[in-house]
Amino acid sequence: MDESKKRIETLIGKMTLTEKLGQLTMTASRYAVTGPIIAGDSTQAIRDGTIGNLLNMVGAEHVREVQRLAVEESRLHVPLLIGFDVIHGHRTLFPIPLGEASLFDPPTWAMTARESAKEAAAEGIAMTFAPMLDVARDPRWGRSAEGPGEDAWLGARLAEAKVRGYQGTDLAAPDALAAVAKHFCAYGAATAGRDYASADISERTAREVYLPPFAAAVVTGVAAVMPAFTDLAGVPMTANATLLRGWLRQKLGFEGVIVTDYNAIGELIHHGIAADLAQAATLALKAGVDIDMMSDAYRRGLPVALQRGWVTLAEIEESVRRVLTLKERLGLFEDPYRRGATPEPAEVIASRRQFARAVGSRAIVMLKNDKGVLPLGKGATRLAVIGPLADASAEMRGPWWGAAAPEGQVTVLAALRGMLSESQVAHAAGVDLDGHDMTGVPAALDLLAHADAVLLCVGEAATMSGEAASRAHLGLPGRQREFAEAVFERAGQLHKPVVVVLFSGRPLVVPWLAEKSDAMLAAWFLGCEAGNAVGDVVLGHVSPSGRTPVSWPRAVGQIPIFFGQRPSGRAADPNDHYTSKYLDVPNEPLFPFGHGLTYGRFKYSSLRLPKDSVYERDTIVVRVDVTNEGARAAEETVFLFTHDKLATVARPVLELKGFGKIRLNPGETGTVTLMLPAAELRFLGLDLKPVFEPGEVEILVGPCADRAQLLVAGIHLSHGPN
């Protein structure tokens, strides 16, 4: 037995039951003039060893002080594990995760997580409750903003990158954070997109869509996993032993910590599967949950459960052992003050902001650009920057803004005035984000007469996305549509182009906005350098390269909408009434998965495969030529999809299997090579076990999940020789 294991076993042997349960308890903190306050408790609880973990504490001095209480004034000197929601940055904010997914760039995904970890660790934080890996196909669900989008394969790649980025190469390093993969699982399938509502999906869908990102996180070495608040087919995830102990721990071999979401064990009573805290705590512990966040169910309920014979001391100690092992891996026993010991230099923080600006500009998705309105040329020397989000610093942060202050986030107005001049950029909000006052509209419209182009900045407030932010109506809030319609009418009379900059944490249902605008940018919420990122794209300093990781619906009635649907026995046929289609709207999304324009214009040709038949052990080498027929250099993202034409289980019409990038100058042609292991063409058979079936598979390559824009080649799968 090595020294760390000996230390852990010695500690467990010395602990009282109360101290053991303290290691399984995570409590929130807040601040008063006198310093940190422990929710529902006091700092004495840290000295007593009845709280072993904290969340929501920021600031190196505060963290050091509470850590000092634990390691210098408690009986056993066990350090605290301190966590925080570092979702898309700590103080320096990057784009929200859905926006960052638009980059389709795993190395950059890892780099933003690495920078966020450095910044948070410099304040003493050791754990982040990220990444969120919930596949989301219903934009009504507000937490779509925090995840990878609609595709499981993409979610798995993001999981790998984020875990590597947050945790680094050594979890004990002073700049490493323990990552928490959340919310396990199918939280994104909440009924009607309503947060916290039940999810009820087939086992096949769970295994094919919602579990793969978590499997990827575990294989990459994620330190912790957080179960979802919700139930899956009637079994709340916090008590789902089949998935937590069975699939996660036993099948995947996950040995890390399972930490609940906020008050989730206590909410088992509301779910109707536990009569009291003792029963709720028993169900969670039996399922494999180690840390109870904020419900105090383990401290209050497990002693009763022990007395009733529902749990054993050995089961409690199993969880204590995992928590202490994580603290050991984080280097907290060796040096509990290693995180937060050295403030970051100003130049490091400044460099990080420049990185955030670059990432922000690449996250922007240009949804439309009629007649090449963008980038604004030299003739557009006077701009009208209008709308409620043109000068809204706090909103640029988006949901889950970490420790970032509302002020100091760069707005579109401030950026453009800095890039041009104040006299060249006129501004009026016109309307509020979600209000009914239209008295500011005339002043905003008057600006159009003296402008060469209009930037109309509209969308959601930051708090309209994220947790507890489900929306049944996905249009523009308040009276923004009326304002926008008035802008389009006046601009049309004056022959002025209107560029819409749309801020949101999800796809909005705005087909009218796409139709009437001359150009339209999906700006998500881009973080601390949002305005500069928008300015860089609008003025042509950067060619947009973002691609939407979610399908944009034309109508709420199309939801859920996603590219990986299975074929129907009655595929849509406009000439046949009895086929799968709507009477009042096309089946196709307004913008498909992967859509995004650039300042180049790309043509695909010569899709080729080296051979027409492969075995399971082979790798398929896919090559395609791409030509930039546009007038500006730009980067193109090339997607690789497959379709299994004949299988024992109907396969989706498109399955994402890869993507690549190429940057080309005007008139230049290049070749993109994509590697596809044939084993990735396995699927879950009738028995839900992976199977590699012989037959023909289509290889499809192109700019998005619109089949009409894809080149197609066929390859035959064969069983290899024995």
VMD Tcl script that draws the C-alpha trace (Angstrom):
set ca {
  {0.00 0.00 0.00}
  {1.46 3.37 -1.02}
  {1.77 6.31 1.37}
  {-1.33 8.14 0.13}
  {-3.54 5.08 0.61}
  {-2.05 4.51 4.07}
  {-2.81 8.11 4.97}
  {-6.39 7.77 3.79}
  {-6.98 4.51 5.69}
  {-5.40 5.96 8.82}
  {-7.64 9.02 8.61}
  {-10.76 6.93 8.11}
  {-9.80 4.84 11.11}
  {-9.48 7.95 13.28}
  {-12.69 9.63 12.13}
  {-15.88 9.70 14.12}
  {-19.11 9.10 12.23}
  {-19.78 12.84 12.30}
  {-16.40 13.57 10.71}
  {-16.95 10.93 8.05}
  {-20.28 12.45 7.13}
  {-18.61 15.86 7.06}
  {-16.37 14.60 4.25}
  {-19.53 13.68 2.34}
  {-21.09 17.13 2.80}
  {-20.72 20.14 0.51}
  {-22.08 23.47 1.68}
  {-22.39 26.81 -0.09}
  {-20.79 30.01 1.11}
  {-21.56 33.68 0.65}
  {-20.06 36.93 1.85}
  {-20.76 39.62 4.38}
  {-18.72 42.63 5.44}
  {-17.00 40.44 7.98}
  {-16.01 37.80 5.42}
  {-17.30 34.42 4.24}
  {-20.50 32.94 5.65}
  {-21.32 29.23 5.50}
  {-24.93 28.63 4.48}
  {-27.03 27.32 7.34}
  {-23.94 26.77 9.42}
  {-20.92 28.55 10.79}
  {-17.21 28.41 10.24}
  {-17.13 26.43 13.49}
  {-18.45 23.49 11.49}
  {-15.20 23.50 9.51}
  {-13.19 23.39 12.73}
  {-15.41 20.56 13.96}
  {-14.87 18.57 10.77}
  {-18.58 18.43 9.97}
  {-18.12 20.22 6.63}
  {-15.50 18.84 4.29}
  {-16.35 20.62 1.05}
  {-17.46 24.10 -0.01}
  {-18.87 25.70 -3.13}
  {-19.31 29.28 -4.34}
  {-16.34 30.73 -2.52}
  {-14.08 33.04 -4.54}
  {-11.09 35.17 -3.75}
  {-7.69 33.80 -2.77}
  {-7.70 35.42 0.69}
  {-11.14 34.07 1.60}
  {-10.29 30.61 0.32}
  {-7.00 30.55 2.20}
  {-8.70 31.57 5.43}
  {-11.34 28.83 5.36}
  {-8.73 26.31 4.27}
  {-6.63 27.39 7.25}
  {-9.54 26.65 9.58}
  {-9.71 23.10 8.22}
  {-6.03 22.20 8.13}
  {-4.82 24.07 11.20}
  {-7.76 24.17 13.60}
  {-9.72 20.97 12.96}
  {-8.93 17.77 14.86}
  {-7.71 15.74 11.87}
  {-6.48 18.59 9.66}
  {-8.28 17.34 6.56}
  {-8.24 20.01 3.81}
  {-11.40 21.34 2.22}
  {-12.39 20.66 -1.37}
  {-13.59 23.99 -2.77}
  {-15.62 24.08 -5.97}
  {-17.12 26.76 -8.18}
  {-19.12 26.96 -11.40}
  {-16.34 27.79 -13.85}
  {-18.55 27.14 -16.87}
  {-17.12 29.37 -19.60}
  {-14.49 31.22 -17.66}
  {-13.91 32.55 -14.17}
  {-13.34 36.29 -14.33}
  {-12.26 36.29 -17.96}
  {-15.30 34.99 -19.80}
  {-15.18 33.05 -23.05}
  {-18.29 32.40 -25.18}
  {-20.99 30.30 -23.55}
  {-20.40 26.58 -24.18}
  {-23.00 26.36 -26.97}
  {-21.28 29.27 -28.68}
  {-17.85 27.77 -28.15}
  {-19.08 24.49 -29.62}
  {-19.58 26.49 -32.83}
  {-15.81 26.53 -33.30}
  {-15.67 22.77 -33.98}
  {-12.11 22.95 -32.69}
  {-11.11 20.54 -29.87}
  {-7.67 22.11 -29.26}
  {-9.28 25.51 -28.67}
  {-11.96 23.95 -26.47}
  {-9.18 22.51 -24.35}
  {-7.26 25.80 -24.29}
  {-10.22 27.84 -23.01}
  {-10.73 25.28 -20.25}
  {-7.01 25.40 -19.44}
  {-7.05 29.19 -19.17}
  {-10.21 29.12 -17.07}
  {-8.62 26.55 -14.76}
  {-5.50 28.68 -14.33}
  {-7.54 31.75 -13.45}
  {-9.83 29.94 -11.00}
  {-7.01 27.98 -9.37}
  {-5.16 31.25 -8.81}
  {-8.00 32.09 -6.42}
  {-7.79 28.80 -4.55}
  {-10.53 26.89 -6.33}
  {-9.86 23.17 -6.85}
  {-13.01 21.91 -8.59}
  {-15.25 23.16 -11.38}
  {-18.80 21.95 -11.95}
  {-18.13 21.58 -15.66}
  {-18.27 20.47 -18.40}
  {-21.99 20.13 -18.98}
  {-22.40 17.27 -21.45}
  {-26.16 17.18 -21.87}
  {-27.16 16.69 -25.49}
  {-30.05 19.11 -26.11}
  {-32.50 18.92 -28.99}
  {-35.16 21.19 -27.54}
  {-34.20 24.88 -27.52}
  {-37.03 25.64 -25.11}
  {-34.73 24.19 -22.47}
  {-32.64 27.07 -21.15}
  {-29.64 24.94 -20.24}
  {-29.02 24.29 -23.93}
  {-26.71 27.29 -23.54}
  {-24.33 25.30 -21.33}
  {-23.84 22.23 -23.49}
  {-22.43 20.89 -26.76}
  {-25.59 21.05 -28.86}
  {-27.66 18.33 -30.43}
  {-25.14 15.63 -31.34}
  {-23.71 12.88 -29.13}
  {-20.51 12.41 -31.16}
  {-19.77 16.12 -30.95}
  {-20.57 16.06 -27.22}
  {-18.04 13.27 -26.72}
  {-15.30 15.24 -28.47}
  {-16.07 18.30 -26.37}
  {-16.03 16.16 -23.23}
  {-12.54 14.90 -24.01}
  {-11.20 18.39 -24.70}
  {-12.73 20.04 -21.66}
  {-11.62 17.35 -19.22}
  {-8.06 17.58 -20.56}
  {-8.18 21.36 -20.37}
  {-9.53 21.73 -16.85}
  {-7.46 18.94 -15.31}
  {-4.23 19.36 -17.25}
  {-1.61 16.63 -17.21}
  {-1.33 16.50 -13.41}
  {-4.34 16.97 -11.17}
  {-2.05 17.96 -8.30}
  {-0.62 20.90 -10.24}
  {-1.34 24.34 -8.75}
  {-3.28 25.34 -11.88}
  {-5.38 22.18 -12.26}
  {-9.07 21.81 -11.43}
  {-11.01 18.62 -10.88}
  {-13.63 18.54 -13.66}
  {-17.18 17.39 -12.96}
  {-19.04 15.87 -15.92}
  {-22.68 16.82 -15.59}
  {-25.64 16.21 -15.62}
  {-25.71 12.44 -15.81}
  {-27.87 11.72 -17.81}
  {-30.68 12.73 -20.21}
  {-31.24 16.03 -18.39}
  {-31.51 17.62 -21.85}
  {-34.52 15.41 -22.61}
  {-36.71 17.09 -19.99}
  {-40.37 16.96 -20.98}
  {-41.39 19.92 -23.17}
  {-38.02 21.55 -22.55}
  {-39.14 22.51 -19.04}
  {-36.23 22.53 -16.62}
  {-36.32 19.94 -13.82}
  {-39.20 18.07 -15.52}
  {-39.16 14.31 -15.94}
  {-37.35 12.66 -18.85}
  {-38.76 9.47 -20.37}
  {-36.79 8.07 -23.28}
  {-36.02 4.63 -24.64}
  {-33.00 2.72 -23.43}
  {-31.66 2.85 -26.99}
  {-31.87 6.64 -27.06}
  {-30.19 6.86 -23.67}
  {-27.33 4.66 -24.84}
  {-26.94 6.15 -28.31}
  {-27.51 9.84 -27.57}
  {-27.17 10.78 -23.92}
  {-24.54 8.43 -22.48}
  {-21.67 8.67 -25.03}
  {-20.39 12.11 -23.90}
  {-20.14 10.83 -20.33}
  {-18.36 7.68 -21.47}
  {-15.84 9.88 -23.28}
  {-15.32 11.98 -20.15}
  {-14.70 8.88 -18.03}
  {-12.24 7.41 -20.53}
  {-10.40 10.76 -20.55}
  {-10.07 10.58 -16.75}
  {-12.69 12.98 -15.42}
  {-12.38 13.34 -11.65}
  {-16.07 13.56 -10.78}
  {-19.58 13.13 -12.16}
  {-22.78 14.93 -11.18}
  {-26.17 13.22 -11.59}
  {-29.04 15.25 -13.00}
  {-31.82 16.67 -10.84}
  {-34.34 14.88 -12.98}
  {-35.74 11.38 -13.08}
  {-35.30 9.04 -16.02}
  {-38.36 6.91 -16.62}
  {-39.47 7.39 -13.03}
  {-36.12 6.85 -11.31}
  {-34.43 10.09 -10.14}
  {-30.83 10.11 -11.30}
  {-29.57 10.87 -7.79}
  {-30.90 7.45 -6.77}
  {-30.42 5.59 -10.04}
  {-28.25 2.66 -8.97}
  {-28.64 0.97 -12.35}
  {-26.86 3.81 -14.14}
  {-24.61 5.17 -11.38}
  {-23.34 1.92 -9.88}
  {-24.14 -0.37 -12.77}
  {-23.20 1.54 -15.93}
  {-20.89 4.25 -14.63}
  {-18.93 2.45 -11.93}
  {-19.09 -1.21 -12.91}
  {-19.27 -1.14 -16.71}
  {-17.08 1.91 -17.33}
  {-14.88 1.43 -14.27}
  {-15.33 4.98 -12.99}
  {-13.54 5.27 -9.64}
  {-13.96 8.99 -9.07}
  {-16.36 11.00 -6.98}
  {-20.08 11.35 -7.60}
  {-21.36 14.69 -6.31}
  {-25.02 15.65 -6.32}
  {-26.52 18.76 -7.75}
  {-27.81 21.44 -5.37}
  {-30.20 19.87 -2.79}
  {-30.84 16.88 -5.07}
  {-30.92 14.23 -2.31}
  {-33.49 16.20 -0.35}
  {-35.58 16.51 -3.49}
  {-35.98 12.73 -3.66}
  {-38.77 13.34 -1.16}
  {-40.51 15.64 -3.66}
  {-39.99 13.05 -6.40}
  {-42.07 10.73 -4.25}
  {-39.57 7.91 -3.76}
  {-38.40 8.77 -0.22}
  {-40.49 9.44 2.87}
  {-37.81 11.35 4.77}
  {-34.16 12.40 4.69}
  {-33.01 9.08 6.08}
  {-34.61 7.18 3.21}
  {-33.43 9.75 0.66}
  {-29.87 9.53 1.96}
  {-30.02 5.73 1.86}
  {-31.17 5.67 -1.75}
  {-28.42 8.08 -2.84}
  {-25.65 6.28 -0.95}
  {-26.76 2.90 -2.26}
  {-26.72 4.34 -5.79}
  {-23.10 5.39 -5.34}
  {-23.39 9.11 -4.55}
  {-20.42 10.35 -2.51}
  {-20.97 14.06 -1.84}
  {-24.28 15.55 -0.77}
  {-24.47 19.13 -1.99}
  {-26.63 21.40 0.15}
  {-29.44 19.07 1.25}
  {-27.71 18.06 4.52}
  {-29.25 14.64 3.98}
  {-26.09 12.68 4.73}
  {-25.28 14.51 7.98}
  {-28.86 14.31 9.22}
  {-30.21 11.23 7.49}
  {-27.43 8.64 7.45}
  {-27.11 8.35 11.26}
  {-30.81 7.43 11.33}
  {-30.36 5.07 8.39}
  {-27.50 3.37 10.23}
  {-29.68 2.90 13.29}
  {-32.44 1.42 11.15}
  {-30.00 -0.96 9.48}
  {-30.58 0.49 6.00}
  {-26.90 1.26 5.35}
  {-23.62 0.00 6.73}
  {-20.62 1.89 8.01}
  {-18.58 0.19 5.29}
  {-20.79 1.78 2.62}
  {-20.29 5.21 4.17}
  {-16.54 4.67 4.38}
  {-16.46 3.65 0.72}
  {-17.65 7.13 -0.22}
  {-15.36 8.81 2.32}
  {-12.45 6.93 0.76}
  {-13.28 8.25 -2.71}
  {-13.56 11.85 -1.46}
  {-10.25 11.65 0.38}
  {-8.62 10.04 -2.65}
  {-9.70 12.99 -4.80}
  {-8.27 15.42 -2.25}
  {-5.06 13.41 -2.33}
  {-4.95 13.48 -6.14}
  {-5.45 17.26 -6.04}
  {-2.39 17.59 -3.85}
  {-4.41 19.10 -1.01}
  {-2.82 16.97 1.70}
  {0.68 17.74 0.52}
  {0.05 21.50 0.24}
  {-3.51 22.74 0.83}
  {-2.49 26.30 -0.08}
  {-0.91 25.50 -3.46}
  {-3.87 26.98 -5.31}
  {-4.14 30.71 -4.73}
  {-0.58 31.07 -3.51}
  {0.59 33.25 -6.42}
  {-1.47 36.05 -7.98}
  {-1.51 36.11 -11.76}
  {0.52 38.90 -13.39}
  {-1.44 41.63 -15.16}
  {0.09 40.71 -18.50}
  {-1.20 37.15 -18.19}
  {-4.73 38.42 -17.57}
  {-4.46 40.84 -20.52}
  {-3.24 38.06 -22.79}
  {-6.13 35.86 -21.70}
  {-8.59 38.59 -22.68}
  {-7.03 38.81 -26.12}
  {-7.46 35.06 -26.42}
  {-11.11 35.44 -25.38}
  {-11.54 38.02 -28.15}
  {-10.11 35.68 -30.77}
  {-12.28 32.79 -29.59}
  {-15.32 35.07 -29.55}
  {-14.85 36.15 -33.15}
  {-14.55 32.50 -34.21}
  {-17.70 31.52 -32.30}
  {-19.89 33.92 -34.27}
  {-22.03 32.13 -36.86}
  {-22.90 34.17 -39.93}
  {-26.36 32.84 -40.70}
  {-27.02 35.11 -43.68}
  {-25.10 37.58 -45.84}
  {-27.14 38.70 -48.82}
  {-25.26 40.48 -51.60}
  {-22.06 40.47 -49.57}
  {-23.24 43.20 -47.19}
  {-20.60 42.03 -44.73}
  {-17.91 42.91 -44.10}
  {-18.84 46.57 -44.04}
  {-16.60 48.23 -46.58}
  {-14.88 51.56 -46.64}
  {-18.10 53.14 -47.86}
  {-19.83 52.35 -44.58}
  {-18.17 55.09 -42.56}
  {-21.24 55.96 -40.50}
  {-23.03 53.29 -38.50}
  {-26.27 53.28 -36.55}
  {-25.78 50.79 -33.73}
  {-29.20 50.29 -32.23}
  {-31.22 47.87 -30.15}
  {-31.36 46.93 -26.46}
  {-28.21 44.79 -26.66}
  {-25.97 47.30 -28.41}
  {-24.64 48.72 -25.15}
  {-25.42 46.09 -22.50}
  {-22.23 45.15 -20.67}
  {-23.76 42.76 -18.14}
  {-25.69 40.85 -20.81}
  {-22.53 40.08 -22.77}
  {-21.52 37.69 -20.00}
  {-24.35 35.28 -20.72}
  {-25.62 32.83 -18.10}
  {-23.22 31.32 -15.55}
  {-20.86 34.27 -15.52}
  {-18.67 32.92 -12.74}
  {-16.90 35.67 -10.81}
  {-17.08 38.23 -13.63}
  {-18.48 41.63 -12.68}
  {-21.35 43.11 -14.70}
  {-19.23 46.06 -15.71}
  {-16.10 45.77 -17.83}
  {-17.52 43.48 -20.51}
  {-16.95 45.05 -23.94}
  {-20.17 46.04 -25.70}
  {-20.77 46.29 -29.43}
  {-21.13 50.06 -29.17}
  {-17.91 50.54 -27.20}
  {-15.98 48.27 -29.54}
  {-17.10 49.95 -32.75}
  {-16.49 53.41 -31.37}
  {-13.02 52.26 -30.42}
  {-12.35 50.74 -33.85}
  {-13.80 53.68 -35.76}
  {-14.59 56.86 -33.85}
  {-17.39 58.10 -31.64}
  {-18.58 60.47 -34.37}
  {-18.92 57.61 -36.85}
  {-21.07 55.44 -34.59}
  {-24.48 56.71 -33.50}
  {-26.49 54.84 -30.90}
  {-29.97 54.49 -29.48}
  {-31.47 51.49 -27.69}
  {-34.95 51.99 -29.11}
  {-36.63 49.58 -26.69}
  {-35.84 47.67 -23.52}
  {-34.95 43.99 -23.61}
  {-38.21 42.79 -22.14}
  {-40.25 45.92 -21.56}
  {-43.19 47.58 -23.26}
  {-41.97 51.16 -23.59}
  {-41.79 52.23 -27.25}
  {-41.06 55.90 -26.65}
  {-37.42 55.46 -27.64}
  {-38.22 54.09 -31.10}
  {-38.52 57.41 -33.02}
  {-35.08 58.57 -31.88}
  {-33.54 55.27 -32.96}
  {-35.23 55.40 -36.35}
  {-34.03 58.96 -36.91}
  {-30.43 57.72 -36.78}
  {-30.92 55.67 -39.94}
  {-31.11 58.70 -42.20}
  {-27.51 59.64 -41.44}
  {-26.06 56.12 -41.42}
  {-24.49 54.06 -44.19}
  {-25.45 50.80 -42.46}
  {-27.46 49.66 -39.46}
  {-26.39 47.17 -36.78}
  {-29.52 45.96 -35.03}
  {-28.54 44.26 -31.75}
  {-31.45 42.22 -30.41}
  {-32.09 38.95 -28.58}
  {-32.41 37.54 -25.08}
  {-31.22 38.76 -21.73}
  {-28.45 36.63 -20.25}
  {-30.79 35.35 -17.54}
  {-33.28 34.08 -20.13}
  {-30.91 31.17 -20.76}
  {-29.31 28.81 -18.31}
  {-30.84 27.07 -15.32}
  {-34.55 27.60 -14.62}
  {-34.81 29.58 -17.86}
  {-37.10 27.54 -20.08}
  {-39.13 29.47 -22.63}
  {-42.31 28.34 -24.38}
  {-42.14 31.21 -26.88}
  {-38.78 31.49 -28.59}
  {-39.22 34.80 -30.35}
  {-37.69 38.13 -29.38}
  {-38.78 39.16 -25.87}
  {-40.77 42.29 -25.09}
  {-41.48 44.59 -28.02}
  {-38.24 43.95 -29.84}
  {-40.04 42.53 -32.87}
  {-42.15 45.64 -33.27}
  {-39.02 47.73 -33.06}
  {-37.17 45.54 -35.56}
  {-40.08 45.66 -38.00}
  {-40.05 49.45 -37.80}
  {-36.29 49.47 -38.45}
  {-36.67 47.25 -41.51}
  {-39.44 49.44 -42.87}
  {-37.49 52.67 -42.42}
  {-34.25 51.14 -43.69}
  {-36.05 49.87 -46.76}
  {-37.36 53.34 -47.51}
  {-33.86 54.76 -47.14}
  {-32.12 51.84 -48.93}
  {-29.87 51.18 -45.95}
  {-28.61 47.64 -45.20}
  {-29.55 46.14 -41.83}
  {-27.17 43.70 -40.14}
  {-28.81 41.81 -37.27}
  {-26.57 40.81 -34.37}
  {-28.62 38.24 -32.47}
  {-27.62 37.45 -28.90}
  {-29.09 34.32 -27.33}
  {-28.28 31.16 -25.41}
  {-30.25 28.97 -27.79}
  {-31.61 29.02 -31.33}
  {-34.49 31.48 -31.45}
  {-37.51 31.01 -33.71}
  {-37.15 34.11 -35.88}
  {-37.70 33.22 -39.56}
  {-39.08 36.71 -40.21}
  {-35.86 38.25 -38.87}
  {-33.74 36.08 -41.14}
  {-35.94 36.94 -44.12}
  {-35.94 40.73 -43.65}
  {-32.34 41.30 -42.59}
  {-29.57 41.79 -45.12}
  {-27.12 39.93 -42.92}
  {-27.55 38.05 -39.65}
  {-25.03 36.95 -37.06}
  {-25.67 34.44 -34.28}
  {-23.55 36.04 -31.56}
  {-24.69 33.76 -28.71}
  {-23.19 35.36 -25.57}
  {-19.51 35.87 -26.32}
  {-18.15 36.85 -22.92}
  {-15.89 39.65 -21.80}
  {-14.68 40.60 -25.31}
  {-18.06 40.21 -27.02}
  {-18.16 43.66 -28.59}
  {-14.65 43.44 -29.98}
  {-15.38 39.99 -31.39}
  {-18.47 41.31 -33.18}
  {-16.57 44.36 -34.41}
  {-13.74 42.20 -35.77}
  {-16.20 40.20 -37.86}
  {-18.43 43.07 -38.97}
  {-15.51 45.22 -40.10}
  {-13.74 42.34 -41.80}
  {-10.73 42.02 -39.53}
  {-11.74 38.37 -39.10}
  {-13.65 36.15 -41.49}
  {-16.49 34.41 -39.64}
  {-15.96 30.67 -39.33}
  {-18.45 29.50 -36.68}
  {-20.90 26.72 -37.47}
  {-24.09 26.18 -35.55}
  {-23.98 23.03 -33.37}
  {-27.78 22.97 -33.27}
  {-30.55 23.07 -35.84}
  {-32.55 26.31 -35.90}
  {-36.29 25.65 -36.12}
  {-38.69 27.60 -38.30}
  {-41.47 27.12 -35.78}
  {-41.78 25.92 -32.19}
  {-43.99 23.13 -33.52}
  {-40.95 21.51 -35.18}
  {-39.27 20.95 -31.81}
  {-37.49 18.67 -31.07}
  {-35.55 19.11 -34.30}
  {-32.16 17.58 -35.08}
  {-30.31 16.21 -38.09}
  {-29.86 12.65 -36.81}
  {-33.48 11.54 -37.14}
  {-34.33 8.05 -38.32}
  {-35.94 7.54 -41.74}
  {-39.69 7.20 -41.97}
  {-41.52 4.50 -43.87}
  {-43.33 7.40 -45.47}
  {-40.68 9.97 -46.21}
  {-41.93 13.47 -46.95}
  {-43.29 13.80 -50.49}
  {-45.02 17.01 -51.53}
  {-47.03 15.04 -54.09}
  {-48.31 12.46 -51.61}
  {-50.59 13.65 -48.83}
  {-49.98 10.59 -46.65}
  {-46.32 11.18 -45.96}
  {-44.39 12.55 -42.98}
  {-44.67 16.33 -43.20}
  {-46.37 19.38 -41.75}
  {-49.30 21.07 -43.44}
  {-48.11 24.55 -42.56}
  {-44.30 24.57 -42.49}
  {-41.49 22.67 -44.23}
  {-39.85 19.78 -42.38}
  {-36.41 21.29 -42.81}
  {-34.94 23.65 -40.21}
  {-34.43 27.31 -40.92}
  {-30.68 26.72 -40.57}
  {-29.30 23.15 -40.45}
  {-26.70 21.81 -38.06}
  {-23.28 22.95 -39.23}
  {-24.55 25.96 -41.16}
  {-22.34 29.01 -41.15}
  {-21.13 31.36 -43.88}
  {-17.69 32.88 -44.33}
  {-16.25 35.74 -46.35}
  {-15.01 33.14 -48.80}
  {-17.15 30.97 -51.08}
  {-16.27 27.30 -51.07}
  {-16.88 24.57 -53.60}
  {-16.44 20.85 -52.87}
  {-15.29 18.34 -55.45}
  {-13.66 14.98 -55.98}
  {-14.78 13.04 -52.91}
  {-12.72 9.89 -52.92}
  {-12.12 6.74 -50.90}
  {-9.02 4.57 -51.38}
  {-11.01 1.36 -51.62}
  {-14.61 0.28 -51.91}
  {-14.61 -2.34 -49.13}
  {-13.24 -2.38 -45.59}
  {-13.03 -4.66 -42.57}
  {-13.83 -3.61 -39.02}
  {-10.15 -3.26 -38.16}
  {-9.49 -0.88 -41.09}
  {-9.44 2.91 -41.21}
  {-11.31 4.65 -44.00}
  {-9.32 7.53 -45.48}
  {-11.75 10.12 -46.84}
  {-10.40 12.89 -49.07}
  {-12.21 15.82 -50.64}
  {-11.02 18.85 -52.58}
  {-12.17 22.30 -51.50}
  {-11.80 25.47 -53.58}
  {-12.26 29.04 -52.36}
  {-14.09 30.75 -55.22}
  {-14.64 33.88 -53.16}
  {-12.70 37.14 -53.05}
  {-11.36 36.83 -49.49}
  {-9.28 34.32 -47.57}
  {-11.39 32.23 -45.20}
  {-11.53 29.03 -43.19}
  {-13.94 26.25 -44.09}
  {-15.17 23.52 -41.74}
  {-15.71 20.23 -43.55}
  {-18.13 17.72 -42.03}
  {-18.07 13.95 -42.41}
  {-21.38 12.12 -42.06}
  {-22.36 8.51 -42.65}
  {-25.58 6.66 -43.36}
  {-26.00 2.91 -43.01}
  {-28.48 2.11 -45.77}
  {-29.57 -1.35 -44.59}
  {-29.28 -2.58 -41.00}
  {-31.14 -4.70 -38.48}
  {-32.01 -1.45 -36.65}
  {-33.00 1.62 -38.67}
  {-30.07 4.03 -38.62}
  {-30.29 7.85 -38.58}
  {-30.38 9.53 -41.98}
  {-27.10 11.25 -41.05}
  {-24.55 10.45 -38.34}
  {-21.67 12.83 -37.62}
  {-18.33 11.00 -37.64}
  {-15.76 13.74 -38.08}
  {-14.85 17.23 -39.19}
  {-11.79 19.03 -40.47}
  {-10.72 22.55 -41.32}
  {-8.90 24.21 -44.17}
  {-7.92 27.84 -44.72}
  {-7.69 28.96 -48.33}
  {-6.83 32.14 -50.15}
  {-9.02 33.33 -53.04}
  {-8.79 30.92 -55.97}
  {-6.85 28.36 -53.94}
  {-7.72 24.65 -53.83}
  {-6.75 22.28 -51.05}
  {-7.46 18.73 -49.98}
  {-9.03 17.82 -46.66}
  {-8.28 14.33 -45.34}
  {-10.57 12.78 -42.73}
  {-9.78 9.51 -40.98}
  {-12.68 7.25 -40.05}
  {-11.96 4.00 -38.17}
  {-14.37 1.46 -39.60}
  {-15.08 0.28 -36.05}
  {-16.90 3.58 -35.48}
  {-19.56 2.30 -37.89}
  {-20.69 -0.21 -35.30}
  {-24.09 0.44 -33.77}
  {-26.23 -1.02 -31.01}
  {-28.02 -4.05 -32.36}
  {-31.37 -5.51 -31.40}
  {-29.89 -6.61 -28.07}
  {-28.35 -3.15 -27.48}
  {-24.85 -4.56 -27.87}
  {-22.38 -3.14 -30.42}
  {-22.48 -4.88 -33.77}
  {-20.53 -4.43 -37.01}
  {-22.85 -5.47 -39.83}
  {-21.76 -6.05 -43.42}
  {-23.41 -3.93 -46.06}
  {-23.20 -0.60 -47.86}
  {-22.62 2.64 -45.98}
  {-22.80 6.09 -47.49}
  {-19.94 8.49 -46.78}
  {-21.17 12.08 -47.03}
  {-18.96 15.17 -46.92}
  {-19.87 18.84 -47.04}
  {-20.47 22.14 -45.24}
  {-23.47 21.21 -43.06}
  {-26.15 18.61 -42.35}
  {-28.18 19.55 -45.42}
  {-28.04 16.45 -47.59}
  {-28.50 18.54 -50.74}
  {-25.12 20.17 -50.06}
  {-23.20 16.94 -49.42}
  {-21.05 14.87 -51.74}
  {-21.75 11.14 -51.43}
  {-19.64 8.02 -51.93}
  {-20.38 4.44 -50.98}
  {-18.27 1.86 -49.18}
  {-18.96 -1.77 -48.34}
  {-18.42 -3.15 -44.84}
  {-17.22 -6.74 -44.69}
  {-16.46 -9.16 -41.91}
  {-12.73 -9.75 -41.80}
  {-11.09 -13.14 -42.24}
  {-10.96 -15.32 -39.14}
}
mol new
graphics top color blue
foreach p $ca { graphics top sphere $p radius 0.5 }
foreach p [lrange $ca 0 end-1] q [lrange $ca 1 end] { graphics top cylinder $p $q radius 0.2 }
display resetview
